[in-house]
Amino acid sequence: MIKKVIEALLFVSEKPLKIEELQQALDGMEGAEIKEAIESLREDYKRQERSFSIAELAGGYQIVTNPEFAPWISKLFKRDETKLSVPALETLAIIAYKQPLTRSEIEKIRGVNVDGVIKTLLDKGLIKVRGRKDAPGRPITYGTTEEFLKRFGLKNLESLPRLRDFTEHDLDFNKDDNRMKLEVEKGDEEDALGHPEAQNRPD
């Protein structure tokens, strides 16, 4: 019964549900029991070869469609979502791996002004103001948001692909596009920073 209740809660939620939220709906049920039920549901879906599963996103759980069905889903649901530019992706990567950072610290790494890019990332809800640095002028610092984790299919910041520390040698300031070279252990840059698959409820 508990499995079906949790499945129903995940089914109706439009965002990842944290264990604490599920506990509230389940009258304080132990977190370990909830996690066990979720893992059991995952096994059920896998055994039944369903087109969806339960993913850990932004510190919570959400029912999502499996990646192989993305081509058909994208034909049905046309998402009006502007892709991030290369400079925006580069800046977002720097913030994700080195946060919290001030604007001047980001510019020191990228070598260019980032005012416009910072505004874009703030408007899209991918970064937020984290506070102020204990330094002259008390500059604002930036960090990533839960929306960033959700959009890029990450459980938490520890789920980011391992990336060596940024130095000048990590950057290739080409005259054309100042494209940054990032060494990611697994997959290419698009996979590391691409969009998660469409999230749909099971039929």
N, CA and C atoms as an extended XYZ file, in Angstrom:
609
Properties=species:S:1:pos:R:3:atomname:S:1:resname:S:1:resid:I:1 pbc="F F F"
N         0.827       -1.208        0.000 N   MET     1
C         0.000        0.000        0.000 CA  MET     1
C         0.861        1.257        0.000 C   MET     1
N         1.924        1.263        0.855 N   ILE     2
C         2.781        2.432        0.948 CA  ILE     2
C         3.434        2.731       -0.401 C   ILE     2
N         3.847        1.690       -1.108 N   LYS     3
C         4.461        1.886       -2.417 CA  LYS     3
C         3.500        2.603       -3.360 C   LYS     3
N         2.240        2.203       -3.341 N   LYS     4
C         1.258        2.821       -4.223 CA  LYS     4
C         0.999        4.270       -3.841 C   LYS     4
N         1.018        4.543       -2.538 N   VAL     5
C         0.812        5.923       -2.074 CA  VAL     5
C         1.972        6.803       -2.539 C   VAL     5
N         3.192        6.307       -2.357 N   ILE     6
C         4.364        7.071       -2.781 CA  ILE     6
C         4.354        7.264       -4.296 C   ILE     6
N         3.983        6.227       -5.018 N   GLU     7
C         3.892        6.318       -6.470 CA  GLU     7
C         2.887        7.402       -6.864 C   GLU     7
N         1.752        7.446       -6.189 N   ALA     8
C         0.728        8.447       -6.477 CA  ALA     8
C         1.241        9.855       -6.201 C   ALA     8
N         1.964       10.022       -5.098 N   LEU     9
C         2.499       11.341       -4.743 CA  LEU     9
C         3.519       11.806       -5.782 C   LEU     9
N         4.387       10.910       -6.207 N   LEU    10
C         5.368       11.257       -7.225 CA  LEU    10
C         4.698       11.530       -8.565 C   LEU    10
N         3.647       10.792       -8.843 N   PHE    11
C         2.921       10.931      -10.110 CA  PHE    11
C         2.299       12.315      -10.259 C   PHE    11
N         1.720       12.840       -9.180 N   VAL    12
C         1.010       14.121       -9.273 CA  VAL    12
C         1.928       15.319       -9.090 C   VAL    12
N         3.138       15.102       -8.597 N   SER    13
C         4.035       16.227       -8.332 CA  SER    13
C         4.709       16.717       -9.605 C   SER    13
N         4.762       18.022       -9.772 N   GLU    14
C         5.420       18.612      -10.929 CA  GLU    14
C         6.886       18.939      -10.640 C   GLU    14
N         7.338       18.642       -9.438 N   LYS    15
C         8.728       18.896       -9.078 CA  LYS    15
C         9.247       17.723       -8.248 C   LYS    15
N        10.560       17.590       -8.125 N   PRO    16
C        11.098       16.508       -7.289 CA  PRO    16
C        10.637       16.662       -5.847 C   PRO    16
N        10.237       15.564       -5.227 N   LEU    17
C         9.783       15.585       -3.840 CA  LEU    17
C        10.906       15.104       -2.926 C   LEU    17
N        11.201       15.894       -1.913 N   LYS    18
C        12.218       15.524       -0.942 CA  LYS    18
C        11.634       14.519        0.055 C   LYS    18
N        12.509       13.776        0.711 N   ILE    19
C        12.075       12.793        1.703 CA  ILE    19
C        11.222       13.463        2.772 C   ILE    19
N        11.614       14.679        3.187 N   GLU    20
C        10.864       15.391        4.225 CA  GLU    20
C         9.434       15.687        3.778 C   GLU    20
N         9.263       15.997        2.501 N   GLU    21
C         7.923       16.285        1.979 CA  GLU    21
C         7.086       15.005        1.941 C   GLU    21
N         7.721       13.911        1.554 N   LEU    22
C         7.010       12.635        1.542 CA  LEU    22
C         6.651       12.203        2.960 C   LEU    22
N         7.557       12.450        3.906 N   GLN    23
C         7.268       12.120        5.306 CA  GLN    23
C         6.064       12.892        5.813 C   GLN    23
N         5.982       14.159        5.429 N   GLN    24
C         4.850       14.979        5.857 CA  GLN    24
C         3.536       14.414        5.340 C   GLN    24
N         3.546       13.979        4.079 N   ALA    25
C         2.328       13.414        3.490 CA  ALA    25
C         2.012       12.037        4.059 C   ALA    25
N         3.053       11.347        4.553 N   LEU    26
C         2.878        9.983        5.069 CA  LEU    26
C         2.885        9.944        6.595 C   LEU    26
N         2.502       11.065        7.194 N   ASP    27
C         2.353       11.142        8.657 CA  ASP    27
C         3.621       10.744        9.410 C   ASP    27
N         4.756       11.267        8.925 N   GLY    28
C         6.000       11.064        9.649 CA  GLY    28
C         6.637        9.699        9.490 C   GLY    28
N         6.297        8.996        8.442 N   MET    29
C         6.901        7.688        8.188 CA  MET    29
C         8.423        7.813        8.119 C   MET    29
N         9.141        6.822        8.588 N   GLU    30
C        10.603        6.857        8.612 CA  GLU    30
C        11.174        7.035        7.198 C   GLU    30
N        12.195        7.896        7.096 N   GLY    31
C        12.821        8.151        5.808 CA  GLY    31
C        13.396        6.902        5.178 C   GLY    31
N        13.948        6.017        6.009 N   ALA    32
C        14.542        4.783        5.497 CA  ALA    32
C        13.482        3.902        4.834 C   ALA    32
N        12.282        3.878        5.397 N   GLU    33
C        11.193        3.078        4.820 CA  GLU    33
C        10.751        3.655        3.486 C   GLU    33
N        10.725        4.987        3.418 N   ILE    34
C        10.328        5.649        2.172 CA  ILE    34
C        11.342        5.353        1.073 C   ILE    34
N        12.627        5.466        1.404 N   LYS    35
C        13.673        5.172        0.420 CA  LYS    35
C        13.607        3.725       -0.047 C   LYS    35
N        13.312        2.822        0.893 N   GLU    36
C        13.190        1.404        0.542 CA  GLU    36
C        12.033        1.185       -0.419 C   GLU    36
N        10.917        1.874       -0.180 N   ALA    37
C         9.752        1.749       -1.052 CA  ALA    37
C        10.054        2.303       -2.443 C   ALA    37
N        10.782        3.419       -2.495 N   ILE    38
C        11.141        4.021       -3.778 CA  ILE    38
C        12.055        3.077       -4.567 C   ILE    38
N        13.025        2.484       -3.900 N   GLU    39
C        13.917        1.538       -4.570 CA  GLU    39
C        13.141        0.332       -5.082 C   GLU    39
N        12.148       -0.101       -4.316 N   SER    40
C        11.314       -1.223       -4.744 CA  SER    40
C        10.510       -0.857       -5.989 C   SER    40
N         9.993        0.387       -6.029 N   LEU    41
C         9.268        0.855       -7.212 CA  LEU    41
C        10.192        0.882       -8.431 C   LEU    41
N        11.405        1.362       -8.218 N   ARG    42
C        12.375        1.378       -9.308 CA  ARG    42
C        12.600       -0.024       -9.874 C   ARG    42
N        12.741       -0.983       -8.993 N   GLU    43
C        12.954       -2.358       -9.427 CA  GLU    43
C        11.729       -2.888      -10.176 C   GLU    43
N        10.540       -2.517       -9.699 N   ASP    44
C         9.307       -2.920      -10.374 CA  ASP    44
C         9.287       -2.394      -11.804 C   ASP    44
N         9.598       -1.090      -11.950 N   TYR    45
C         9.583       -0.473      -13.274 CA  TYR    45
C        10.614       -1.130      -14.195 C   TYR    45
N        11.778       -1.418      -13.642 N   LYS    46
C        12.839       -2.029      -14.438 CA  LYS    46
C        12.459       -3.433      -14.863 C   LYS    46
N        11.899       -4.197      -13.942 N   ARG    47
C        11.511       -5.574      -14.233 CA  ARG    47
C        10.380       -5.616      -15.261 C   ARG    47
N         9.474       -4.647      -15.170 N   GLN    48
C         8.332       -4.593      -16.082 CA  GLN    48
C         8.684       -3.893      -17.399 C   GLN    48
N         9.924       -3.410      -17.492 N   GLU    49
C        10.397       -2.706      -18.679 CA  GLU    49
C         9.490       -1.536      -19.027 C   GLU    49
N         9.180       -0.741      -18.006 N   ARG    50
C         8.334        0.435      -18.221 CA  ARG    50
C         9.113        1.534      -18.926 C   ARG    50
N         8.402        2.496      -19.473 N   SER    51
C         9.047        3.592      -20.209 CA  SER    51
C         9.486        4.724      -19.292 C   SER    51
N         9.324        4.533      -18.004 N   PHE    52
C         9.678        5.581      -17.046 CA  PHE    52
C        10.345        4.962      -15.825 C   PHE    52
N        10.954        5.840      -15.026 N   SER    53
C        11.613        5.402      -13.808 CA  SER    53
C        11.518        6.517      -12.781 C   SER    53
N        12.212        6.349      -11.655 N   ILE    54
C        12.257        7.386      -10.624 CA  ILE    54
C        13.687        7.879      -10.528 C   ILE    54
N        13.876        9.179      -10.741 N   ALA    55
C        15.206        9.765      -10.704 CA  ALA    55
C        15.377       10.635       -9.467 C   ALA    55
N        16.610       10.718       -9.001 N   GLU    56
C        16.946       11.638       -7.913 CA  GLU    56
C        17.412       12.930       -8.548 C   GLU    56
N        16.632       13.992       -8.345 N   LEU    57
C        16.935       15.285       -8.925 CA  LEU    57
C        16.823       16.371       -7.866 C   LEU    57
N        17.827       17.237       -7.803 N   ALA    58
C        17.786       18.401       -6.903 CA  ALA    58
C        17.434       18.023       -5.471 C   ALA    58
N        17.962       16.899       -5.016 N   GLY    59
C        17.736       16.481       -3.639 CA  GLY    59
C        16.405       15.815       -3.379 C   GLY    59
N        15.661       15.509       -4.442 N   GLY    60
C        14.363       14.859       -4.276 CA  GLY    60
C        14.178       13.742       -5.297 C   GLY    60
N        12.939       13.243       -5.389 N   TYR    61
C        12.627       12.136       -6.295 CA  TYR    61
C        11.508       12.553       -7.241 C   TYR    61
N        11.614       12.125       -8.504 N   GLN    62
C        10.603       12.472       -9.502 CA  GLN    62
C        10.488       11.363      -10.541 C   GLN    62
N         9.264       11.106      -10.985 N   ILE    63
C         9.049       10.140      -12.065 CA  ILE    63
C         9.436       10.804      -13.378 C   ILE    63
N        10.325       10.156      -14.135 N   VAL    64
C        10.801       10.710      -15.404 CA  VAL    64
C        10.754        9.626      -16.475 C   VAL    64
N        10.649       10.066      -17.705 N   THR    65
C        10.685        9.112      -18.814 CA  THR    65
C        12.107        8.686      -19.081 C   THR    65
N        12.288        7.484      -19.594 N   ASN    66
C        13.618        6.989      -19.920 CA  ASN    66
C        14.161        7.693      -21.164 C   ASN    66
N        15.478        7.908      -21.222 N   PRO    67
C        16.088        8.702      -22.302 CA  PRO    67
C        15.759        8.237      -23.712 C   PRO    67
N        15.609        6.923      -23.911 N   GLU    68
C        15.405        6.436      -25.283 CA  GLU    68
C        14.079        6.875      -25.899 C   GLU    68
N        13.168        7.388      -25.065 N   PHE    69
C        11.866        7.823      -25.587 CA  PHE    69
C        11.819        9.321      -25.865 C   PHE    69
N        12.929       10.017      -25.639 N   ALA    70
C        12.981       11.465      -25.844 CA  ALA    70
C        12.609       11.903      -27.268 C   ALA    70
N        13.047       11.190      -28.331 N   PRO    71
C        12.699       11.645      -29.684 CA  PRO    71
C        11.198       11.726      -29.935 C   PRO    71
N        10.431       10.770      -29.424 N   TRP    72
C         8.977       10.786      -29.622 CA  TRP    72
C         8.309       11.839      -28.730 C   TRP    72
N         8.808       11.962      -27.527 N   ILE    73
C         8.232       12.946      -26.604 CA  ILE    73
C         8.443       14.362      -27.127 C   ILE    73
N         9.630       14.619      -27.679 N   SER    74
C         9.930       15.958      -28.183 CA  SER    74
C         9.042       16.322      -29.374 C   SER    74
N         8.563       15.318      -30.109 N   LYS    75
C         7.652       15.581      -31.225 CA  LYS    75
C         6.270       15.989      -30.726 C   LYS    75
N         5.884       15.437      -29.585 N   LEU    76
C         4.562       15.742      -29.031 CA  LEU    76
C         4.564       17.043      -28.246 C   LEU    76
N         5.616       17.247      -27.454 N   PHE    77
C         5.705       18.444      -26.622 CA  PHE    77
C         6.831       19.332      -27.139 C   PHE    77
N         6.457       20.398      -27.788 N   LYS    78
C         7.434       21.348      -28.306 CA  LYS    78
C         7.776       22.336      -27.202 C   LYS    78
N         9.016       22.244      -26.697 N   ARG    79
C         9.416       23.125      -25.605 CA  ARG    79
C        10.005       24.414      -26.156 C   ARG    79
N         9.399       25.519      -25.744 N   ASP    80
C         9.898       26.835      -26.137 CA  ASP    80
C        10.975       27.249      -25.135 C   ASP    80
N        12.142       26.692      -25.306 N   GLU    81
C        13.219       26.900      -24.343 CA  GLU    81
C        14.498       27.276      -25.082 C   GLU    81
N        14.907       28.514      -24.905 N   THR    82
C        16.096       28.986      -25.573 CA  THR    82
C        17.328       28.291      -25.014 C   THR    82
N        18.152       27.765      -25.901 N   LYS    83
C        19.358       27.089      -25.451 CA  LYS    83
C        20.361       28.105      -24.935 C   LYS    83
N        21.178       27.676      -23.990 N   LEU    84
C        22.217       28.544      -23.455 CA  LEU    84
C        23.337       28.699      -24.469 C   LEU    84
N        23.881       29.893      -24.557 N   SER    85
C        25.011       30.142      -25.439 CA  SER    85
C        26.269       29.516      -24.846 C   SER    85
N        27.309       29.415      -25.665 N   VAL    86
C        28.580       28.876      -25.180 CA  VAL    86
C        29.122       29.714      -24.010 C   VAL    86
N        29.132       31.058      -24.113 N   PRO    87
C        29.607       31.852      -22.969 CA  PRO    87
C        28.788       31.614      -21.700 C   PRO    87
N        27.476       31.424      -21.863 N   ALA    88
C        26.625       31.170      -20.695 CA  ALA    88
C        26.949       29.817      -20.072 C   ALA    88
N        27.166       28.800      -20.922 N   LEU    89
C        27.521       27.477      -20.418 CA  LEU    89
C        28.877       27.513      -19.706 C   LEU    89
N        29.824       28.234      -20.281 N   GLU    90
C        31.142       28.337      -19.671 CA  GLU    90
C        31.054       28.996      -18.299 C   GLU    90
N        30.301       30.090      -18.229 N   THR    91
C        30.148       30.813      -16.969 CA  THR    91
C        29.416       29.957      -15.947 C   THR    91
N        28.380       29.251      -16.394 N   LEU    92
C        27.624       28.383      -15.495 CA  LEU    92
C        28.505       27.256      -14.964 C   LEU    92
N        29.365       26.705      -15.808 N   ALA    93
C        30.276       25.641      -15.376 CA  ALA    93
C        31.241       26.153      -14.312 C   ALA    93
N        31.775       27.349      -14.530 N   ILE    94
C        32.699       27.942      -13.554 CA  ILE    94
C        32.010       28.125      -12.210 C   ILE    94
N        30.784       28.659      -12.231 N   ILE    95
C        30.047       28.879      -10.987 CA  ILE    95
C        29.736       27.555      -10.310 C   ILE    95
N        29.309       26.565      -11.101 N   ALA    96
C        28.928       25.268      -10.531 CA  ALA    96
C        30.089       24.610       -9.794 C   ALA    96
N        31.282       24.672      -10.387 N   TYR    97
C        32.426       23.975       -9.803 CA  TYR    97
C        33.182       24.775       -8.751 C   TYR    97
N        33.064       26.113       -8.782 N   LYS    98
C        33.884       26.935       -7.901 CA  LYS    98
C        33.069       27.813       -6.950 C   LYS    98
N        31.753       27.625       -6.884 N   GLN    99
C        30.896       28.493       -6.075 CA  GLN    99
C        31.215       28.426       -4.579 C   GLN    99
N        30.920       29.536       -3.857 N   PRO   100
C        30.390       30.812       -4.343 CA  PRO   100
C        31.487       31.687       -4.937 C   PRO   100
N        31.122       32.424       -5.994 N   LEU   101
C        32.072       33.270       -6.704 CA  LEU   101
C        31.501       34.668       -6.900 C   LEU   101
N        32.378       35.675       -6.906 N   THR   102
C        31.951       37.035       -7.229 CA  THR   102
C        32.061       37.236       -8.734 C   THR   102
N        31.437       38.285       -9.239 N   ARG   103
C        31.501       38.571      -10.668 CA  ARG   103
C        32.956       38.779      -11.116 C   ARG   103
N        33.740       39.504      -10.321 N   SER   104
C        35.132       39.767      -10.708 CA  SER   104
C        35.962       38.477      -10.731 C   SER   104
N        35.645       37.533       -9.847 N   GLU   105
C        36.361       36.252       -9.841 CA  GLU   105
C        36.034       35.446      -11.093 C   GLU   105
N        34.767       35.504      -11.504 N   ILE   106
C        34.355       34.803      -12.730 CA  ILE   106
C        35.052       35.432      -13.933 C   ILE   106
N        35.086       36.765      -13.957 N   GLU   107
C        35.718       37.469      -15.078 CA  GLU   107
C        37.213       37.197      -15.131 C   GLU   107
N        37.837       37.008      -13.985 N   LYS   108
C        39.271       36.716      -13.946 CA  LYS   108
C        39.544       35.370      -14.608 C   LYS   108
N        38.639       34.407      -14.414 N   ILE   109
C        38.791       33.087      -15.024 CA  ILE   109
C        38.465       33.134      -16.511 C   ILE   109
N        37.362       33.794      -16.859 N   ARG   110
C        36.929       33.808      -18.260 CA  ARG   110
C        37.691       34.810      -19.107 C   ARG   110
N        38.170       35.893      -18.478 N   GLY   111
C        38.926       36.886      -19.225 CA  GLY   111
C        38.077       37.889      -19.972 C   GLY   111
N        36.751       37.850      -19.741 N   VAL   112
C        35.834       38.786      -20.412 CA  VAL   112
C        34.771       39.257      -19.420 C   VAL   112
N        34.094       40.348      -19.773 N   ASN   113
C        33.000       40.851      -18.944 CA  ASN   113
C        31.843       39.855      -18.957 C   ASN   113
N        31.225       39.612      -17.779 N   VAL   114
C        30.156       38.610      -17.700 CA  VAL   114
C        28.831       39.197      -17.200 C   VAL   114
N        28.710       40.518      -17.206 N   ASP   115
C        27.486       41.145      -16.703 CA  ASP   115
C        26.238       40.605      -17.400 C   ASP   115
N        26.264       40.561      -18.739 N   GLY   116
C        25.098       40.107      -19.494 CA  GLY   116
C        24.804       38.640      -19.263 C   GLY   116
N        25.851       37.825      -19.192 N   VAL   117
C        25.679       36.389      -18.968 CA  VAL   117
C        25.114       36.118      -17.580 C   VAL   117
N        25.622       36.834      -16.575 N   ILE   118
C        25.116       36.671      -15.209 CA  ILE   118
C        23.627       36.991      -15.160 C   ILE   118
N        23.217       38.072      -15.836 N   LYS   119
C        21.792       38.436      -15.859 CA  LYS   119
C        20.960       37.339      -16.509 C   LYS   119
N        21.461       36.763      -17.604 N   THR   120
C        20.742       35.678      -18.282 CA  THR   120
C        20.558       34.481      -17.365 C   THR   120
N        21.624       34.092      -16.677 N   LEU   121
C        21.565       32.927      -15.788 CA  LEU   121
C        20.653       33.195      -14.585 C   LEU   121
N        20.653       34.434      -14.102 N   LEU   122
C        19.747       34.801      -13.003 CA  LEU   122
C        18.300       34.750      -13.472 C   LEU   122
N        18.035       35.302      -14.675 N   ASP   123
C        16.676       35.321      -15.220 CA  ASP   123
C        16.141       33.909      -15.444 C   ASP   123
N        17.014       32.982      -15.811 N   LYS   124
C        16.600       31.605      -16.056 CA  LYS   124
C        16.522       30.781      -14.772 C   LYS   124
N        16.908       31.392      -13.645 N   GLY   125
C        16.823       30.700      -12.365 CA  GLY   125
C        17.884       29.634      -12.165 C   GLY   125
N        18.960       29.694      -12.955 N   LEU   126
C        20.018       28.693      -12.853 CA  LEU   126
C        21.055       29.056      -11.793 C   LEU   126
N        21.170       30.350      -11.493 N   ILE   127
C        22.046       30.802      -10.415 CA  ILE   127
C        21.276       31.785       -9.545 C   ILE   127
N        21.806       32.042       -8.364 N   LYS   128
C        21.189       33.000       -7.453 CA  LYS   128
C        22.275       33.683       -6.635 C   LYS   128
N        21.899       34.786       -5.992 N   VAL   129
C        22.824       35.476       -5.103 CA  VAL   129
C        22.969       34.643       -3.833 C   VAL   129
N        24.206       34.320       -3.477 N   ARG   130
C        24.459       33.492       -2.305 CA  ARG   130
C        24.776       34.324       -1.060 C   ARG   130
N        25.196       35.561       -1.265 N   GLY   131
C        25.549       36.412       -0.131 CA  GLY   131
C        26.582       37.425       -0.558 C   GLY   131
N        27.399       37.864        0.395 N   ARG   132
C        28.458       38.818        0.090 CA  ARG   132
C        29.778       38.311        0.634 C   ARG   132
N        30.841       38.549       -0.112 N   LYS   133
C        32.171       38.096        0.290 CA  LYS   133
C        32.766       39.045        1.315 C   LYS   133
N        33.451       38.470        2.284 N   ASP   134
C        34.098       39.267        3.313 CA  ASP   134
C        35.387       39.855        2.735 C   ASP   134
N        35.206       40.887        1.925 N   ALA   135
C        36.315       41.534        1.230 CA  ALA   135
C        35.944       42.994        1.006 C   ALA   135
N        36.900       43.843        0.666 N   PRO   136
C        36.601       45.255        0.417 CA  PRO   136
C        35.455       45.430       -0.566 C   PRO   136
N        34.490       46.243       -0.182 N   GLY   137
C        33.319       46.471       -1.027 CA  GLY   137
C        32.222       45.446       -0.850 C   GLY   137
N        32.489       44.375       -0.095 N   ARG   138
C        31.500       43.321        0.157 CA  ARG   138
C        30.788       42.902       -1.140 C   ARG   138
N        31.551       42.407       -2.142 N   PRO   139
C        30.935       42.038       -3.428 CA  PRO   139
C        29.971       40.861       -3.288 C   PRO   139
N        28.950       40.861       -4.155 N   ILE   140
C        27.946       39.795       -4.180 CA  ILE   140
C        28.568       38.505       -4.706 C   ILE   140
N        28.203       37.383       -4.106 N   THR   141
C        28.649       36.084       -4.603 CA  THR   141
C        27.475       35.336       -5.213 C   THR   141
N        27.783       34.452       -6.166 N   TYR   142
C        26.757       33.689       -6.883 CA  TYR   142
C        26.978       32.190       -6.723 C   TYR   142
N        25.872       31.443       -6.765 N   GLY   143
C        25.923       29.995       -6.719 CA  GLY   143
C        24.766       29.430       -7.527 C   GLY   143
N        24.767       28.124       -7.733 N   THR   144
C        23.712       27.486       -8.516 CA  THR   144
C        22.460       27.253       -7.666 C   THR   144
N        21.371       26.923       -8.336 N   THR   145
C        20.073       26.737       -7.695 CA  THR   145
C        19.589       25.296       -7.832 C   THR   145
N        18.467       25.004       -7.185 N   GLU   146
C        17.840       23.693       -7.366 CA  GLU   146
C        17.360       23.521       -8.798 C   GLU   146
N        16.959       24.629       -9.433 N   GLU   147
C        16.532       24.568      -10.829 CA  GLU   147
C        17.687       24.108      -11.724 C   GLU   147
N        18.906       24.538      -11.393 N   PHE   148
C        20.091       24.078      -12.125 CA  PHE   148
C        20.240       22.564      -12.008 C   PHE   148
N        20.117       22.049      -10.778 N   LEU   149
C        20.236       20.609      -10.570 CA  LEU   149
C        19.163       19.860      -11.354 C   LEU   149
N        17.938       20.364      -11.286 N   LYS   150
C        16.820       19.695      -11.967 CA  LYS   150
C        17.004       19.723      -13.476 C   LYS   150
N        17.372       20.869      -14.011 N   ARG   151
C        17.493       21.011      -15.464 CA  ARG   151
C        18.600       20.131      -16.041 C   ARG   151
N        19.675       19.960      -15.266 N   PHE   152
C        20.791       19.175      -15.768 CA  PHE   152
C        20.811       17.758      -15.216 C   PHE   152
N        19.696       17.347      -14.595 N   GLY   153
C        19.546       15.955      -14.183 CA  GLY   153
C        20.498       15.512      -13.100 C   GLY   153
N        20.768       16.396      -12.120 N   LEU   154
C        21.723       16.089      -11.058 CA  LEU   154
C        21.026       15.892       -9.717 C   LEU   154
N        21.494       14.908       -8.975 N   LYS   155
C        20.968       14.663       -7.629 CA  LYS   155
C        21.401       15.771       -6.686 C   LYS   155
N        22.666       16.153       -6.753 N   ASN   156
C        23.232       17.217       -5.948 CA  ASN   156
C        24.528       17.669       -6.611 C   ASN   156
N        25.213       18.639       -6.011 N   LEU   157
C        26.443       19.144       -6.608 CA  LEU   157
C        27.546       18.090       -6.637 C   LEU   157
N        27.482       17.150       -5.700 N   GLU   158
C        28.473       16.076       -5.687 CA  GLU   158
C        28.328       15.168       -6.907 C   GLU   158
N        27.186       15.265       -7.603 N   SER   159
C        26.957       14.438       -8.792 CA  SER   159
C        27.591       15.028      -10.046 C   SER   159
N        28.146       16.232       -9.939 N   LEU   160
C        28.809       16.834      -11.093 CA  LEU   160
C        29.975       15.954      -11.543 C   LEU   160
N        30.202       15.845      -12.846 N   PRO   161
C        31.375       15.094      -13.320 CA  PRO   161
C        32.639       15.700      -12.729 C   PRO   161
N        33.624       14.863      -12.394 N   ARG   162
C        34.856       15.377      -11.809 CA  ARG   162
C        35.592       16.255      -12.813 C   ARG   162
N        36.073       17.356      -12.325 N   LEU   163
C        36.726       18.333      -13.197 CA  LEU   163
C        37.937       18.888      -12.475 C   LEU   163
N        39.084       18.882      -13.134 N   ARG   164
C        40.270       19.386      -12.457 CA  ARG   164
C        40.122       20.876      -12.180 C   ARG   164
N        40.849       21.388      -11.216 N   ASP   165
C        40.762       22.793      -10.832 CA  ASP   165
C        41.044       23.696      -12.023 C   ASP   165
N        40.305       24.807      -12.079 N   PHE   166
C        40.507       25.759      -13.157 CA  PHE   166
C        41.838       26.497      -12.987 C   PHE   166
N        42.610       26.582      -14.042 N   THR   167
C        43.815       27.408      -14.079 CA  THR   167
C        43.841       28.056      -15.452 C   THR   167
N        44.831       28.891      -15.693 N   GLU   168
C        44.932       29.521      -17.006 CA  GLU   168
C        45.126       28.481      -18.104 C   GLU   168
N        45.747       27.360      -17.752 N   HIS   169
C        45.987       26.319      -18.753 CA  HIS   169
C        44.706       25.602      -19.162 C   HIS   169
N        43.643       25.756      -18.354 N   ASP   170
C        42.363       25.122      -18.689 CA  ASP   170
C        41.587       25.935      -19.711 C   ASP   170
N        42.044       27.120      -19.978 N   LEU   171
C        41.286       28.038      -20.827 CA  LEU   171
C        41.992       28.263      -22.150 C   LEU   171
N        41.233       28.306      -23.216 N   ASP   172
C        41.790       28.588      -24.533 CA  ASP   172
C        41.100       29.841      -25.031 C   ASP   172
N        41.690       30.986      -24.787 N   PHE   173
C        41.061       32.235      -25.183 CA  PHE   173
C        41.332       32.500      -26.658 C   PHE   173
N        40.583       31.818      -27.477 N   ASN   174
C        40.681       31.952      -28.924 CA  ASN   174
C        40.158       33.317      -29.356 C   ASN   174
N        40.724       33.889      -30.433 N   LYS   175
C        40.298       35.211      -30.884 CA  LYS   175
C        38.840       35.215      -31.322 C   LYS   175
N        38.347       34.061      -31.741 N   ASP   176
C        36.993       34.009      -32.271 CA  ASP   176
C        35.934       33.926      -31.198 C   ASP   176
N        36.065       32.946      -30.290 N   ASP   177
C        34.950       32.730      -29.361 CA  ASP   177
C        35.371       32.516      -27.915 C   ASP   177
N        36.644       32.635      -27.565 N   ASN   178
C        37.080       32.460      -26.177 CA  ASN   178
C        36.544       31.166      -25.569 C   ASN   178
N        36.530       30.112      -26.343 N   ARG   179
C        35.924       28.861      -25.869 CA  ARG   179
C        36.788       28.198      -24.804 C   ARG   179
N        36.145       27.789      -23.708 N   MET   180
C        36.872       27.187      -22.604 CA  MET   180
C        36.993       25.688      -22.804 C   MET   180
N        38.171       25.147      -22.530 N   LYS   181
C        38.397       23.709      -22.628 CA  LYS   181
C        38.235       23.093      -21.249 C   LYS   181
N        37.242       22.228      -21.103 N   LEU   182
C        36.989       21.560      -19.839 CA  LEU   182
C        37.265       20.072      -20.009 C   LEU   182
N        37.974       19.478      -19.078 N   GLU   183
C        38.251       18.056      -19.137 CA  GLU   183
C        37.304       17.325      -18.202 C   GLU   183
N        36.345       16.627      -18.770 N   VAL   184
C        35.371       15.886      -18.004 CA  VAL   184
C        35.700       14.407      -18.113 C   VAL   184
N        35.634       13.693      -17.007 N   GLU   185
C        36.037       12.288      -16.984 CA  GLU   185
C        35.196       11.444      -17.927 C   GLU   185
N        33.868       11.649      -17.873 N   LYS   186
C        33.007       10.795      -18.672 CA  LYS   186
C        32.129       11.657      -19.558 C   LYS   186
N        32.009       11.272      -20.832 N   GLY   187
C        31.121       11.954      -21.741 CA  GLY   187
C        31.730       13.246      -22.235 C   GLY   187
N        31.068       13.864      -23.205 N   ASP   188
C        31.572       15.119      -23.723 CA  ASP   188
C        30.902       16.269      -23.004 C   ASP   188
N        31.268       17.497      -23.378 N   GLU   189
C        30.757       18.669      -22.662 CA  GLU   189
C        29.248       18.772      -22.787 C   GLU   189
N        28.716       18.389      -23.932 N   GLU   190
C        27.268       18.486      -24.128 CA  GLU   190
C        26.535       17.569      -23.176 C   GLU   190
N        27.076       16.355      -22.957 N   ASP   191
C        26.453       15.426      -22.030 CA  ASP   191
C        26.555       15.938      -20.608 C   ASP   191
N        27.678       16.534      -20.280 N   ALA   192
C        27.895       16.995      -18.915 CA  ALA   192
C        27.016       18.170      -18.578 C   ALA   192
N        26.709       19.006      -19.596 N   LEU   193
C        25.948       20.220      -19.313 CA  LEU   193
C        24.657       20.285      -20.108 C   LEU   193
N        24.225       19.176      -20.704 N   GLY   194
C        23.029       19.174      -21.524 CA  GLY   194
C        21.765       19.083      -20.710 C   GLY   194
N        20.663       19.132      -21.397 N   HIS   195
C        19.362       19.073      -20.725 CA  HIS   195
C        19.024       17.648      -20.331 C   HIS   195
N        18.390       17.444      -19.163 N   PRO   196
C        17.908       16.114      -18.819 CA  PRO   196
C        16.767       15.740      -19.741 C   PRO   196
N        16.462       14.493      -19.813 N   GLU   197
C        15.382       14.061      -20.694 CA  GLU   197
C        14.042       14.612      -20.216 C   GLU   197
N        13.092       14.653      -21.134 N   ALA   198
C        11.772       15.177      -20.793 CA  ALA   198
C        11.187       14.399      -19.626 C   ALA   198
N        10.530       15.131      -18.740 N   GLN   199
C         9.965       14.517      -17.547 CA  GLN   199
C         8.454       14.436      -17.721 C   GLN   199
N         7.940       13.223      -17.855 N   ASN   200
C         6.520       13.026      -18.061 CA  ASN   200
C         5.979       12.017      -17.103 C   ASN   200
N         4.733       12.121      -16.799 N   ARG   201
C         4.083       11.172      -15.931 CA  ARG   201
C         3.712        9.916      -16.700 C   ARG   201
N         3.718        8.776      -16.035 N   PRO   202
C         3.351        7.527      -16.719 CA  PRO   202
C         1.881        7.515      -17.112 C   PRO   202
N         1.599        6.826      -18.211 N   ASP   203
C         0.193        6.704      -18.625 CA  ASP   203
C        -0.518        5.685      -17.761 C   ASP   203
